[in-house]
Amino acid sequence: MARRCGMCPSTFKRKFTEQYGTPPHKWQIKQHLKRSTELLLTTDMLVKQIAYECGFATPSHFIRCFKKEFGCTPETYRKQLYEK
């Protein structure tokens, strides 16, 4: 991202954090998680498929990040939404 903006990584990170209130890496993970919730709601894709589709290297990393953000696993999140 820094290269695309024509900045060195440290300058980019500082300016990004000033603008968005979070470092680029954390912002990017939140964007991936946001997309994953859409897929959990609108598709019947497996969790591991969603993990890869949303840019996570492994399903376990996706599940850890998801649980940290939402307090439950993606499967539990999906089940709770279908029960409502």
HTML snippet that shows the backbone in 3Dmol.js (N, CA, C, O; Angstrom):
<script src="https://3Dmol.org/build/3Dmol-min.js"></script>
<div id="view" style="width:600px;height:400px;position:relative"></div>
<script>
const pdb = `
ATOM      1  N   MET A   1       0.827  -1.192   0.000  1.00  0.00           N
ATOM      2  CA  MET A   1       0.000   0.000   0.000  1.00  0.00           C
ATOM      3  C   MET A   1       0.869   1.253   0.000  1.00  0.00           C
ATOM      4  O   MET A   1       0.565   2.234  -0.679  1.00  0.00           O
ATOM      5  N   ALA A   2       1.953   1.205   0.770  1.00  0.00           N
ATOM      6  CA  ALA A   2       2.835   2.370   0.832  1.00  0.00           C
ATOM      7  C   ALA A   2       3.417   2.669  -0.544  1.00  0.00           C
ATOM      8  O   ALA A   2       3.464   3.822  -0.971  1.00  0.00           O
ATOM      9  N   ARG A   3       3.855   1.627  -1.226  1.00  0.00           N
ATOM     10  CA  ARG A   3       4.453   1.806  -2.549  1.00  0.00           C
ATOM     11  C   ARG A   3       3.441   2.407  -3.516  1.00  0.00           C
ATOM     12  O   ARG A   3       3.783   3.288  -4.306  1.00  0.00           O
ATOM     13  N   ARG A   4       2.211   1.942  -3.460  1.00  0.00           N
ATOM     14  CA  ARG A   4       1.167   2.479  -4.334  1.00  0.00           C
ATOM     15  C   ARG A   4       0.924   3.968  -4.100  1.00  0.00           C
ATOM     16  O   ARG A   4       0.552   4.701  -5.017  1.00  0.00           O
ATOM     17  N   CYS A   5       1.138   4.397  -2.871  1.00  0.00           N
ATOM     18  CA  CYS A   5       0.938   5.808  -2.520  1.00  0.00           C
ATOM     19  C   CYS A   5       2.212   6.629  -2.695  1.00  0.00           C
ATOM     20  O   CYS A   5       2.212   7.841  -2.482  1.00  0.00           O
ATOM     21  N   GLY A   6       3.294   5.965  -3.083  1.00  0.00           N
ATOM     22  CA  GLY A   6       4.553   6.676  -3.283  1.00  0.00           C
ATOM     23  C   GLY A   6       5.195   7.121  -1.986  1.00  0.00           C
ATOM     24  O   GLY A   6       5.854   8.160  -1.947  1.00  0.00           O
ATOM     25  N   MET A   7       5.013   6.348  -0.918  1.00  0.00           N
ATOM     26  CA  MET A   7       5.568   6.697   0.394  1.00  0.00           C
ATOM     27  C   MET A   7       6.428   5.556   0.912  1.00  0.00           C
ATOM     28  O   MET A   7       6.290   4.406   0.494  1.00  0.00           O
ATOM     29  N   CYS A   8       7.311   5.900   1.824  1.00  0.00           N
ATOM     30  CA  CYS A   8       8.042   4.839   2.509  1.00  0.00           C
ATOM     31  C   CYS A   8       7.079   4.198   3.517  1.00  0.00           C
ATOM     32  O   CYS A   8       6.127   4.847   3.950  1.00  0.00           O
ATOM     33  N   PRO A   9       7.312   2.942   3.893  1.00  0.00           N
ATOM     34  CA  PRO A   9       6.370   2.256   4.791  1.00  0.00           C
ATOM     35  C   PRO A   9       6.113   2.973   6.110  1.00  0.00           C
ATOM     36  O   PRO A   9       4.973   3.017   6.575  1.00  0.00           O
ATOM     37  N   SER A  10       7.145   3.530   6.715  1.00  0.00           N
ATOM     38  CA  SER A  10       6.925   4.172   8.019  1.00  0.00           C
ATOM     39  C   SER A  10       6.070   5.432   7.893  1.00  0.00           C
ATOM     40  O   SER A  10       5.215   5.686   8.742  1.00  0.00           O
ATOM     41  N   THR A  11       6.290   6.209   6.856  1.00  0.00           N
ATOM     42  CA  THR A  11       5.475   7.412   6.647  1.00  0.00           C
ATOM     43  C   THR A  11       4.039   7.031   6.348  1.00  0.00           C
ATOM     44  O   THR A  11       3.102   7.630   6.876  1.00  0.00           O
ATOM     45  N   PHE A  12       3.876   6.033   5.499  1.00  0.00           N
ATOM     46  CA  PHE A  12       2.533   5.581   5.164  1.00  0.00           C
ATOM     47  C   PHE A  12       1.787   5.115   6.410  1.00  0.00           C
ATOM     48  O   PHE A  12       0.639   5.496   6.635  1.00  0.00           O
ATOM     49  N   LYS A  13       2.450   4.290   7.214  1.00  0.00           N
ATOM     50  CA  LYS A  13       1.809   3.769   8.418  1.00  0.00           C
ATOM     51  C   LYS A  13       1.396   4.905   9.356  1.00  0.00           C
ATOM     52  O   LYS A  13       0.296   4.893   9.907  1.00  0.00           O
ATOM     53  N   ARG A  14       2.283   5.881   9.533  1.00  0.00           N
ATOM     54  CA  ARG A  14       1.978   7.006  10.413  1.00  0.00           C
ATOM     55  C   ARG A  14       0.797   7.807   9.887  1.00  0.00           C
ATOM     56  O   ARG A  14      -0.122   8.121  10.644  1.00  0.00           O
ATOM     57  N   LYS A  15       0.809   8.143   8.601  1.00  0.00           N
ATOM     58  CA  LYS A  15      -0.274   8.939   8.030  1.00  0.00           C
ATOM     59  C   LYS A  15      -1.597   8.161   7.994  1.00  0.00           C
ATOM     60  O   LYS A  15      -2.665   8.726   8.233  1.00  0.00           O
ATOM     61  N   PHE A  16      -1.513   6.874   7.695  1.00  0.00           N
ATOM     62  CA  PHE A  16      -2.708   6.035   7.678  1.00  0.00           C
ATOM     63  C   PHE A  16      -3.334   5.983   9.066  1.00  0.00           C
ATOM     64  O   PHE A  16      -4.546   6.144   9.216  1.00  0.00           O
ATOM     65  N   THR A  17      -2.507   5.760  10.072  1.00  0.00           N
ATOM     66  CA  THR A  17      -2.990   5.673  11.452  1.00  0.00           C
ATOM     67  C   THR A  17      -3.599   6.997  11.893  1.00  0.00           C
ATOM     68  O   THR A  17      -4.615   7.006  12.589  1.00  0.00           O
ATOM     69  N   GLU A  18      -2.995   8.114  11.500  1.00  0.00           N
ATOM     70  CA  GLU A  18      -3.560   9.422  11.819  1.00  0.00           C
ATOM     71  C   GLU A  18      -4.941   9.587  11.181  1.00  0.00           C
ATOM     72  O   GLU A  18      -5.865  10.096  11.815  1.00  0.00           O
ATOM     73  N   GLN A  19      -5.074   9.159   9.939  1.00  0.00           N
ATOM     74  CA  GLN A  19      -6.320   9.335   9.191  1.00  0.00           C
ATOM     75  C   GLN A  19      -7.436   8.402   9.661  1.00  0.00           C
ATOM     76  O   GLN A  19      -8.579   8.828   9.825  1.00  0.00           O
ATOM     77  N   TYR A  20      -7.098   7.128   9.877  1.00  0.00           N
ATOM     78  CA  TYR A  20      -8.123   6.125  10.160  1.00  0.00           C
ATOM     79  C   TYR A  20      -8.161   5.655  11.609  1.00  0.00           C
ATOM     80  O   TYR A  20      -9.067   4.912  11.986  1.00  0.00           O
ATOM     81  N   GLY A  21      -7.212   6.064  12.419  1.00  0.00           N
ATOM     82  CA  GLY A  21      -7.217   5.711  13.829  1.00  0.00           C
ATOM     83  C   GLY A  21      -6.796   4.286  14.122  1.00  0.00           C
ATOM     84  O   GLY A  21      -6.976   3.805  15.240  1.00  0.00           O
ATOM     85  N   THR A  22      -6.239   3.607  13.137  1.00  0.00           N
ATOM     86  CA  THR A  22      -5.779   2.235  13.300  1.00  0.00           C
ATOM     87  C   THR A  22      -4.670   1.966  12.285  1.00  0.00           C
ATOM     88  O   THR A  22      -4.681   2.532  11.192  1.00  0.00           O
ATOM     89  N   PRO A  23      -3.726   1.118  12.633  1.00  0.00           N
ATOM     90  CA  PRO A  23      -2.662   0.799  11.682  1.00  0.00           C
ATOM     91  C   PRO A  23      -3.217   0.075  10.444  1.00  0.00           C
ATOM     92  O   PRO A  23      -4.262  -0.570  10.523  1.00  0.00           O
ATOM     93  N   PRO A  24      -2.528   0.180   9.318  1.00  0.00           N
ATOM     94  CA  PRO A  24      -3.026  -0.432   8.081  1.00  0.00           C
ATOM     95  C   PRO A  24      -3.329  -1.919   8.196  1.00  0.00           C
ATOM     96  O   PRO A  24      -4.336  -2.384   7.662  1.00  0.00           O
ATOM     97  N   HIS A  25      -2.484  -2.664   8.875  1.00  0.00           N
ATOM     98  CA  HIS A  25      -2.693  -4.113   8.982  1.00  0.00           C
ATOM     99  C   HIS A  25      -3.990  -4.433   9.723  1.00  0.00           C
ATOM    100  O   HIS A  25      -4.751  -5.303   9.300  1.00  0.00           O
ATOM    101  N   LYS A  26      -4.239  -3.739  10.814  1.00  0.00           N
ATOM    102  CA  LYS A  26      -5.473  -3.992  11.566  1.00  0.00           C
ATOM    103  C   LYS A  26      -6.701  -3.556  10.769  1.00  0.00           C
ATOM    104  O   LYS A  26      -7.738  -4.219  10.803  1.00  0.00           O
ATOM    105  N   TRP A  27      -6.580  -2.445  10.056  1.00  0.00           N
ATOM    106  CA  TRP A  27      -7.669  -1.975   9.211  1.00  0.00           C
ATOM    107  C   TRP A  27      -7.985  -3.009   8.136  1.00  0.00           C
ATOM    108  O   TRP A  27      -9.149  -3.306   7.867  1.00  0.00           O
ATOM    109  N   GLN A  28      -6.938  -3.549   7.529  1.00  0.00           N
ATOM    110  CA  GLN A  28      -7.112  -4.536   6.478  1.00  0.00           C
ATOM    111  C   GLN A  28      -7.802  -5.801   7.008  1.00  0.00           C
ATOM    112  O   GLN A  28      -8.688  -6.349   6.351  1.00  0.00           O
ATOM    113  N   ILE A  29      -7.401  -6.252   8.173  1.00  0.00           N
ATOM    114  CA  ILE A  29      -8.046  -7.429   8.774  1.00  0.00           C
ATOM    115  C   ILE A  29      -9.523  -7.148   9.024  1.00  0.00           C
ATOM    116  O   ILE A  29     -10.367  -8.003   8.756  1.00  0.00           O
ATOM    117  N   LYS A  30      -9.845  -5.965   9.532  1.00  0.00           N
ATOM    118  CA  LYS A  30     -11.254  -5.620   9.772  1.00  0.00           C
ATOM    119  C   LYS A  30     -12.052  -5.635   8.469  1.00  0.00           C
ATOM    120  O   LYS A  30     -13.210  -6.052   8.455  1.00  0.00           O
ATOM    121  N   GLN A  31     -11.439  -5.183   7.379  1.00  0.00           N
ATOM    122  CA  GLN A  31     -12.122  -5.200   6.087  1.00  0.00           C
ATOM    123  C   GLN A  31     -12.375  -6.633   5.627  1.00  0.00           C
ATOM    124  O   GLN A  31     -13.445  -6.947   5.106  1.00  0.00           O
ATOM    125  N   HIS A  32     -11.391  -7.491   5.823  1.00  0.00           N
ATOM    126  CA  HIS A  32     -11.550  -8.904   5.472  1.00  0.00           C
ATOM    127  C   HIS A  32     -12.652  -9.549   6.327  1.00  0.00           C
ATOM    128  O   HIS A  32     -13.456 -10.335   5.825  1.00  0.00           O
ATOM    129  N   LEU A  33     -12.680  -9.214   7.602  1.00  0.00           N
ATOM    130  CA  LEU A  33     -13.707  -9.768   8.490  1.00  0.00           C
ATOM    131  C   LEU A  33     -15.097  -9.252   8.118  1.00  0.00           C
ATOM    132  O   LEU A  33     -16.078  -9.992   8.183  1.00  0.00           O
ATOM    133  N   LYS A  34     -15.172  -8.000   7.735  1.00  0.00           N
ATOM    134  CA  LYS A  34     -16.453  -7.440   7.305  1.00  0.00           C
ATOM    135  C   LYS A  34     -16.972  -8.210   6.085  1.00  0.00           C
ATOM    136  O   LYS A  34     -18.151  -8.557   6.016  1.00  0.00           O
ATOM    137  N   ARG A  35     -16.087  -8.468   5.136  1.00  0.00           N
ATOM    138  CA  ARG A  35     -16.473  -9.232   3.947  1.00  0.00           C
ATOM    139  C   ARG A  35     -16.896 -10.654   4.341  1.00  0.00           C
ATOM    140  O   ARG A  35     -17.838 -11.210   3.776  1.00  0.00           O
ATOM    141  N   SER A  36     -16.194 -11.225   5.304  1.00  0.00           N
ATOM    142  CA  SER A  36     -16.524 -12.593   5.715  1.00  0.00           C
ATOM    143  C   SER A  36     -17.927 -12.671   6.316  1.00  0.00           C
ATOM    144  O   SER A  36     -18.631 -13.658   6.101  1.00  0.00           O
ATOM    145  N   THR A  37     -18.342 -11.653   7.060  1.00  0.00           N
ATOM    146  CA  THR A  37     -19.696 -11.683   7.631  1.00  0.00           C
ATOM    147  C   THR A  37     -20.746 -11.638   6.523  1.00  0.00           C
ATOM    148  O   THR A  37     -21.797 -12.269   6.630  1.00  0.00           O
ATOM    149  N   GLU A  38     -20.458 -10.892   5.465  1.00  0.00           N
ATOM    150  CA  GLU A  38     -21.377 -10.854   4.323  1.00  0.00           C
ATOM    151  C   GLU A  38     -21.500 -12.236   3.693  1.00  0.00           C
ATOM    152  O   GLU A  38     -22.602 -12.681   3.373  1.00  0.00           O
ATOM    153  N   LEU A  39     -20.369 -12.913   3.516  1.00  0.00           N
ATOM    154  CA  LEU A  39     -20.387 -14.245   2.916  1.00  0.00           C
ATOM    155  C   LEU A  39     -21.066 -15.263   3.829  1.00  0.00           C
ATOM    156  O   LEU A  39     -21.764 -16.156   3.350  1.00  0.00           O
ATOM    157  N   LEU A  40     -20.867 -15.134   5.132  1.00  0.00           N
ATOM    158  CA  LEU A  40     -21.532 -16.038   6.069  1.00  0.00           C
ATOM    159  C   LEU A  40     -23.052 -15.880   5.998  1.00  0.00           C
ATOM    160  O   LEU A  40     -23.795 -16.850   6.149  1.00  0.00           O
ATOM    161  N   LEU A  41     -23.498 -14.654   5.768  1.00  0.00           N
ATOM    162  CA  LEU A  41     -24.931 -14.372   5.706  1.00  0.00           C
ATOM    163  C   LEU A  41     -25.567 -14.760   4.380  1.00  0.00           C
ATOM    164  O   LEU A  41     -26.718 -15.194   4.343  1.00  0.00           O
ATOM    165  N   THR A  42     -24.829 -14.607   3.304  1.00  0.00           N
ATOM    166  CA  THR A  42     -25.447 -14.703   1.984  1.00  0.00           C
ATOM    167  C   THR A  42     -25.073 -15.938   1.184  1.00  0.00           C
ATOM    168  O   THR A  42     -25.608 -16.148   0.095  1.00  0.00           O
ATOM    169  N   THR A  43     -24.165 -16.761   1.698  1.00  0.00           N
ATOM    170  CA  THR A  43     -23.763 -17.952   0.957  1.00  0.00           C
ATOM    171  C   THR A  43     -23.784 -19.161   1.881  1.00  0.00           C
ATOM    172  O   THR A  43     -23.943 -19.046   3.096  1.00  0.00           O
ATOM    173  N   ASP A  44     -23.620 -20.311   1.267  1.00  0.00           N
ATOM    174  CA  ASP A  44     -23.466 -21.527   2.061  1.00  0.00           C
ATOM    175  C   ASP A  44     -22.028 -22.049   1.959  1.00  0.00           C
ATOM    176  O   ASP A  44     -21.771 -23.236   2.158  1.00  0.00           O
ATOM    177  N   MET A  45     -21.107 -21.150   1.650  1.00  0.00           N
ATOM    178  CA  MET A  45     -19.698 -21.515   1.546  1.00  0.00           C
ATOM    179  C   MET A  45     -19.191 -22.053   2.880  1.00  0.00           C
ATOM    180  O   MET A  45     -19.631 -21.619   3.945  1.00  0.00           O
ATOM    181  N   LEU A  46     -18.275 -22.986   2.810  1.00  0.00           N
ATOM    182  CA  LEU A  46     -17.622 -23.491   4.017  1.00  0.00           C
ATOM    183  C   LEU A  46     -16.751 -22.396   4.627  1.00  0.00           C
ATOM    184  O   LEU A  46     -16.303 -21.486   3.930  1.00  0.00           O
ATOM    185  N   VAL A  47     -16.520 -22.493   5.915  1.00  0.00           N
ATOM    186  CA  VAL A  47     -15.694 -21.503   6.610  1.00  0.00           C
ATOM    187  C   VAL A  47     -14.303 -21.420   5.982  1.00  0.00           C
ATOM    188  O   VAL A  47     -13.760 -20.327   5.818  1.00  0.00           O
ATOM    189  N   LYS A  48     -13.731 -22.564   5.634  1.00  0.00           N
ATOM    190  CA  LYS A  48     -12.392 -22.524   5.049  1.00  0.00           C
ATOM    191  C   LYS A  48     -12.411 -21.841   3.686  1.00  0.00           C
ATOM    192  O   LYS A  48     -11.447 -21.164   3.329  1.00  0.00           O
ATOM    193  N   GLN A  49     -13.484 -22.003   2.918  1.00  0.00           N
ATOM    194  CA  GLN A  49     -13.589 -21.301   1.636  1.00  0.00           C
ATOM    195  C   GLN A  49     -13.681 -19.796   1.853  1.00  0.00           C
ATOM    196  O   GLN A  49     -13.059 -19.017   1.130  1.00  0.00           O
ATOM    197  N   ILE A  50     -14.452 -19.395   2.842  1.00  0.00           N
ATOM    198  CA  ILE A  50     -14.596 -17.974   3.159  1.00  0.00           C
ATOM    199  C   ILE A  50     -13.258 -17.406   3.609  1.00  0.00           C
ATOM    200  O   ILE A  50     -12.892 -16.292   3.233  1.00  0.00           O
ATOM    201  N   ALA A  51     -12.531 -18.170   4.411  1.00  0.00           N
ATOM    202  CA  ALA A  51     -11.216 -17.715   4.884  1.00  0.00           C
ATOM    203  C   ALA A  51     -10.316 -17.363   3.707  1.00  0.00           C
ATOM    204  O   ALA A  51      -9.724 -16.284   3.678  1.00  0.00           O
ATOM    205  N   TYR A  52     -10.211 -18.259   2.747  1.00  0.00           N
ATOM    206  CA  TYR A  52      -9.354 -18.015   1.588  1.00  0.00           C
ATOM    207  C   TYR A  52      -9.914 -16.908   0.701  1.00  0.00           C
ATOM    208  O   TYR A  52      -9.160 -16.080   0.190  1.00  0.00           O
ATOM    209  N   GLU A  53     -11.209 -16.890   0.519  1.00  0.00           N
ATOM    210  CA  GLU A  53     -11.857 -15.865  -0.308  1.00  0.00           C
ATOM    211  C   GLU A  53     -11.619 -14.461   0.262  1.00  0.00           C
ATOM    212  O   GLU A  53     -11.512 -13.488  -0.486  1.00  0.00           O
ATOM    213  N   CYS A  54     -11.540 -14.371   1.577  1.00  0.00           N
ATOM    214  CA  CYS A  54     -11.371 -13.071   2.231  1.00  0.00           C
ATOM    215  C   CYS A  54      -9.905 -12.702   2.480  1.00  0.00           C
ATOM    216  O   CYS A  54      -9.622 -11.684   3.112  1.00  0.00           O
ATOM    217  N   GLY A  55      -8.989 -13.509   1.994  1.00  0.00           N
ATOM    218  CA  GLY A  55      -7.580 -13.130   2.047  1.00  0.00           C
ATOM    219  C   GLY A  55      -6.788 -13.649   3.230  1.00  0.00           C
ATOM    220  O   GLY A  55      -5.655 -13.217   3.443  1.00  0.00           O
ATOM    221  N   PHE A  56      -7.347 -14.558   4.002  1.00  0.00           N
ATOM    222  CA  PHE A  56      -6.602 -15.125   5.121  1.00  0.00           C
ATOM    223  C   PHE A  56      -5.747 -16.283   4.616  1.00  0.00           C
ATOM    224  O   PHE A  56      -6.172 -17.039   3.742  1.00  0.00           O
ATOM    225  N   ALA A  57      -4.548 -16.419   5.163  1.00  0.00           N
ATOM    226  CA  ALA A  57      -3.618 -17.462   4.722  1.00  0.00           C
ATOM    227  C   ALA A  57      -4.090 -18.851   5.124  1.00  0.00           C
ATOM    228  O   ALA A  57      -3.886 -19.821   4.394  1.00  0.00           O
ATOM    229  N   THR A  58      -4.725 -18.942   6.293  1.00  0.00           N
ATOM    230  CA  THR A  58      -5.212 -20.235   6.776  1.00  0.00           C
ATOM    231  C   THR A  58      -6.575 -20.056   7.441  1.00  0.00           C
ATOM    232  O   THR A  58      -6.885 -18.988   7.968  1.00  0.00           O
ATOM    233  N   PRO A  59      -7.373 -21.106   7.410  1.00  0.00           N
ATOM    234  CA  PRO A  59      -8.662 -21.030   8.122  1.00  0.00           C
ATOM    235  C   PRO A  59      -8.489 -20.799   9.622  1.00  0.00           C
ATOM    236  O   PRO A  59      -9.301 -20.104  10.233  1.00  0.00           O
ATOM    237  N   SER A  60      -7.449 -21.367  10.220  1.00  0.00           N
ATOM    238  CA  SER A  60      -7.268 -21.184  11.668  1.00  0.00           C
ATOM    239  C   SER A  60      -6.974 -19.725  12.010  1.00  0.00           C
ATOM    240  O   SER A  60      -7.444 -19.227  13.033  1.00  0.00           O
ATOM    241  N   HIS A  61      -6.208 -19.038  11.174  1.00  0.00           N
ATOM    242  CA  HIS A  61      -5.950 -17.613  11.413  1.00  0.00           C
ATOM    243  C   HIS A  61      -7.243 -16.818  11.271  1.00  0.00           C
ATOM    244  O   HIS A  61      -7.512 -15.914  12.062  1.00  0.00           O
ATOM    245  N   PHE A  62      -8.032 -17.154  10.271  1.00  0.00           N
ATOM    246  CA  PHE A  62      -9.323 -16.500  10.078  1.00  0.00           C
ATOM    247  C   PHE A  62     -10.212 -16.687  11.305  1.00  0.00           C
ATOM    248  O   PHE A  62     -10.795 -15.726  11.807  1.00  0.00           O
ATOM    249  N   ILE A  63     -10.313 -17.919  11.781  1.00  0.00           N
ATOM    250  CA  ILE A  63     -11.177 -18.210  12.929  1.00  0.00           C
ATOM    251  C   ILE A  63     -10.704 -17.466  14.170  1.00  0.00           C
ATOM    252  O   ILE A  63     -11.524 -16.933  14.917  1.00  0.00           O
ATOM    253  N   ARG A  64      -9.385 -17.421  14.406  1.00  0.00           N
ATOM    254  CA  ARG A  64      -8.842 -16.684  15.556  1.00  0.00           C
ATOM    255  C   ARG A  64      -9.186 -15.202  15.475  1.00  0.00           C
ATOM    256  O   ARG A  64      -9.638 -14.610  16.455  1.00  0.00           O
ATOM    257  N   CYS A  65      -8.970 -14.601  14.300  1.00  0.00           N
ATOM    258  CA  CYS A  65      -9.275 -13.174  14.126  1.00  0.00           C
ATOM    259  C   CYS A  65     -10.766 -12.907  14.271  1.00  0.00           C
ATOM    260  O   CYS A  65     -11.171 -11.919  14.884  1.00  0.00           O
ATOM    261  N   PHE A  66     -11.581 -13.793  13.704  1.00  0.00           N
ATOM    262  CA  PHE A  66     -13.032 -13.638  13.773  1.00  0.00           C
ATOM    263  C   PHE A  66     -13.502 -13.705  15.224  1.00  0.00           C
ATOM    264  O   PHE A  66     -14.293 -12.874  15.671  1.00  0.00           O
ATOM    265  N   LYS A  67     -13.011 -14.692  15.945  1.00  0.00           N
ATOM    266  CA  LYS A  67     -13.416 -14.856  17.344  1.00  0.00           C
ATOM    267  C   LYS A  67     -12.984 -13.659  18.187  1.00  0.00           C
ATOM    268  O   LYS A  67     -13.720 -13.221  19.071  1.00  0.00           O
ATOM    269  N   LYS A  68     -11.799 -13.136  17.915  1.00  0.00           N
ATOM    270  CA  LYS A  68     -11.313 -11.964  18.652  1.00  0.00           C
ATOM    271  C   LYS A  68     -12.211 -10.751  18.381  1.00  0.00           C
ATOM    272  O   LYS A  68     -12.492  -9.969  19.290  1.00  0.00           O
ATOM    273  N   GLU A  69     -12.653 -10.600  17.148  1.00  0.00           N
ATOM    274  CA  GLU A  69     -13.471  -9.446  16.761  1.00  0.00           C
ATOM    275  C   GLU A  69     -14.927  -9.576  17.199  1.00  0.00           C
ATOM    276  O   GLU A  69     -15.516  -8.608  17.680  1.00  0.00           O
ATOM    277  N   PHE A  70     -15.513 -10.766  17.039  1.00  0.00           N
ATOM    278  CA  PHE A  70     -16.949 -10.937  17.249  1.00  0.00           C
ATOM    279  C   PHE A  70     -17.325 -11.769  18.476  1.00  0.00           C
ATOM    280  O   PHE A  70     -18.502 -11.860  18.825  1.00  0.00           O
ATOM    281  N   GLY A  71     -16.343 -12.370  19.126  1.00  0.00           N
ATOM    282  CA  GLY A  71     -16.611 -13.125  20.342  1.00  0.00           C
ATOM    283  C   GLY A  71     -17.145 -14.529  20.126  1.00  0.00           C
ATOM    284  O   GLY A  71     -17.535 -15.196  21.084  1.00  0.00           O
ATOM    285  N   CYS A  72     -17.168 -14.984  18.887  1.00  0.00           N
ATOM    286  CA  CYS A  72     -17.608 -16.345  18.586  1.00  0.00           C
ATOM    287  C   CYS A  72     -16.966 -16.787  17.284  1.00  0.00           C
ATOM    288  O   CYS A  72     -16.407 -15.976  16.546  1.00  0.00           O
ATOM    289  N   THR A  73     -17.053 -18.083  17.010  1.00  0.00           N
ATOM    290  CA  THR A  73     -16.492 -18.597  15.767  1.00  0.00           C
ATOM    291  C   THR A  73     -17.409 -18.239  14.595  1.00  0.00           C
ATOM    292  O   THR A  73     -18.576 -17.909  14.803  1.00  0.00           O
ATOM    293  N   PRO A  74     -16.892 -18.301  13.370  1.00  0.00           N
ATOM    294  CA  PRO A  74     -17.745 -18.027  12.211  1.00  0.00           C
ATOM    295  C   PRO A  74     -18.966 -18.954  12.126  1.00  0.00           C
ATOM    296  O   PRO A  74     -20.058 -18.511  11.769  1.00  0.00           O
ATOM    297  N   GLU A  75     -18.783 -20.225  12.451  1.00  0.00           N
ATOM    298  CA  GLU A  75     -19.912 -21.167  12.429  1.00  0.00           C
ATOM    299  C   GLU A  75     -20.991 -20.759  13.423  1.00  0.00           C
ATOM    300  O   GLU A  75     -22.177 -20.761  13.094  1.00  0.00           O
ATOM    301  N   THR A  76     -20.581 -20.413  14.632  1.00  0.00           N
ATOM    302  CA  THR A  76     -21.538 -19.983  15.653  1.00  0.00           C
ATOM    303  C   THR A  76     -22.238 -18.705  15.211  1.00  0.00           C
ATOM    304  O   THR A  76     -23.447 -18.564  15.394  1.00  0.00           O
ATOM    305  N   TYR A  77     -21.491 -17.779  14.636  1.00  0.00           N
ATOM    306  CA  TYR A  77     -22.051 -16.518  14.132  1.00  0.00           C
ATOM    307  C   TYR A  77     -23.140 -16.816  13.095  1.00  0.00           C
ATOM    308  O   TYR A  77     -24.233 -16.253  13.144  1.00  0.00           O
ATOM    309  N   ARG A  78     -22.822 -17.696  12.173  1.00  0.00           N
ATOM    310  CA  ARG A  78     -23.779 -18.054  11.122  1.00  0.00           C
ATOM    311  C   ARG A  78     -25.026 -18.705  11.725  1.00  0.00           C
ATOM    312  O   ARG A  78     -26.145 -18.365  11.339  1.00  0.00           O
ATOM    313  N   LYS A  79     -24.850 -19.618  12.647  1.00  0.00           N
ATOM    314  CA  LYS A  79     -25.986 -20.305  13.261  1.00  0.00           C
ATOM    315  C   LYS A  79     -26.870 -19.342  14.028  1.00  0.00           C
ATOM    316  O   LYS A  79     -28.096 -19.435  13.968  1.00  0.00           O
ATOM    317  N   GLN A  80     -26.246 -18.407  14.757  1.00  0.00           N
ATOM    318  CA  GLN A  80     -27.010 -17.419  15.526  1.00  0.00           C
ATOM    319  C   GLN A  80     -27.849 -16.547  14.595  1.00  0.00           C
ATOM    320  O   GLN A  80     -28.973 -16.183  14.940  1.00  0.00           O
ATOM    321  N   LEU A  81     -27.325 -16.214  13.436  1.00  0.00           N
ATOM    322  CA  LEU A  81     -28.053 -15.359  12.514  1.00  0.00           C
ATOM    323  C   LEU A  81     -29.231 -16.097  11.884  1.00  0.00           C
ATOM    324  O   LEU A  81     -30.284 -15.507  11.644  1.00  0.00           O
ATOM    325  N   TYR A  82     -29.050 -17.379  11.619  1.00  0.00           N
ATOM    326  CA  TYR A  82     -30.135 -18.158  11.029  1.00  0.00           C
ATOM    327  C   TYR A  82     -31.227 -18.448  12.037  1.00  0.00           C
ATOM    328  O   TYR A  82     -32.375 -18.671  11.654  1.00  0.00           O
ATOM    329  N   GLU A  83     -30.892 -18.450  13.325  1.00  0.00           N
ATOM    330  CA  GLU A  83     -31.892 -18.717  14.359  1.00  0.00           C
ATOM    331  C   GLU A  83     -32.786 -17.501  14.626  1.00  0.00           C
ATOM    332  O   GLU A  83     -33.875 -17.644  15.182  1.00  0.00           O
ATOM    333  N   LYS A  84     -32.334 -16.322  14.237  1.00  0.00           N
ATOM    334  CA  LYS A  84     -33.099 -15.092  14.505  1.00  0.00           C
ATOM    335  C   LYS A  84     -34.232 -14.914  13.537  1.00  0.00           C
ATOM    336  O   LYS A  84     -34.970 -13.932  13.624  1.00  0.00           O
TER     337      LYS A  84
END
`;
const viewer = $3Dmol.createViewer("view");
viewer.addModel(pdb, "pdb");
viewer.setStyle({}, {cartoon: {color: "spectrum"}});
viewer.zoomTo();
viewer.render();
</script>
